[in-house]
Amino acid sequence: MLFVQRARHAAAALAKTPVHARTLASLPDQGPEVVSGLQPSKVDAANKLGFKEDEGIVAFGAGAVNNTLLALMSQVSSNLSLVSRYADDIEKDGVTLHHRGDEYVVPAGDIKLPQTSVIKELGEKIASPRIVLNGRQLGGDYDEIFDSMGPATEFVVTAQNGPSARMLADAAQKYVERHPEKKAILENVVGIDAAMFVKMSATDTRAATVLQPGAKWVFGAYELLGGGGVALNQEVSPKTLEKAQNFTEWFKLLDATDAGAEDTHVTLRPEAVSGKLAKTANNIGGNYGAAIVTKVVQHHAELNGKTLEGPLPYGVLHPDFDVEGAFGELVGQDRLGVVRDQIAAARDMSLKAVGEYHDVHEELFEDVGINKASVLDAAKLYWTELDDNGKRIPSNHPPTHALAVFERRPSEPLLEDVIDAVGVCQTPEMRALLEAFRRVEGDNEPLSNDFKGNEERSWL
């Protein structure tokens, strides 16, 4: 299968035979096929940590990360909102998370969807939430996020790649200079930098997401104002760390890891400087290559009078991917050699970019005990998944960049932000990968048919 078929949406999932409610996350995974609505034992445990079942949770930005977080948090809060211009699928189908062999379902209508174009709507509909989730692309409308914060707001979770905590803290400082009346509110907000050593795979609907096995969450605490946690070697205050630890204990209730791994795979650090390195490297190594190959195959399929039905998965970059079985009939045998060579080129460019990303952040990787070989091995592992028998196979799930180019919509500017932060002189491999992606994103002919070699920069 070249891509994930449309996941069953919330209405269909909820029509199944109900099973006893799941208990605490630390128990073995014997829960129902569908987990939906408040889970009483989790609500009781959350109450003991000071979190009520109607705590306001507002997510900014539709996508795999916020889908995952909203689905998990719906077990302990019934007061969820999503602010996004791309929420049509969620408005129609709700949210479904495929995880642990189950479906975590938030039915359509259970997530409030205020219009981002009307700022005044934010006041009444999502005033002063306890938790704010920022899943927007870096450089999005931060003012809208700060506008939503009020006296009850205690946490903001930054859940993008790259230096998202630093950028949000910088924006917060500029915001209070323009809105001094909000300074006391933002000073009370604890930042949670979600360094997710996880793979969240898109499906062919924005309403459904797959959380792959092995999820590990490393939270970094930081302060929106004052620099704590976002400046190198500057840890947060004891008060901030205590609040962040309480959030971490609450998050452990939500089934966010493999069953039984909550205490080891949900952890907290007193700063948010280097925690996202591995996830960013993995996305550089998989997202762009799969997106490029998606357009390559789509192009050659059209030349053969055929249509590619969906974005290609991470697994297309894996050497064991069955290129002939997947694309032989689609692109035609006479084009198969060219497609195979171009996949190899995309794979090669992706790994070179990952290696370069390590090199320019070598000291930070050393601080968390990760060497270059481990970074490259992790990137290759990101192209795989475990099948039902526990065998590792090429992944069947497409990354968000592949979905974006297939749907002809903007993608997250991950490489752009890394290159801007580091500089062009140190990033020739990342720039080469980005240039290749930009060509296919702009619907130019992806690759020339006179492909000569992986090492040549003129292969586009």
Helices and strands as residue ranges (DSSP letters): H 10-14, E 34-36, H 40-48, E 56-60, H 64-73, E 79-83, H 88-93, E 95-99, E 102-106, E 111-112, H 120-125, E 131-134, H 142-148, E 155-158, H 164-178, G 180-182, H 183-187, E 190-197, E 200-202, E 208-211, E 216-223, H 238-251, G 252-254, H 262-265, E 266-269, H 277-303, G 314-317, H 323-331, H 333-360, H 362-367, H 372-381, E 384-386, E 392-394, H 400-407, H 414-422, G 424-426, H 428-441
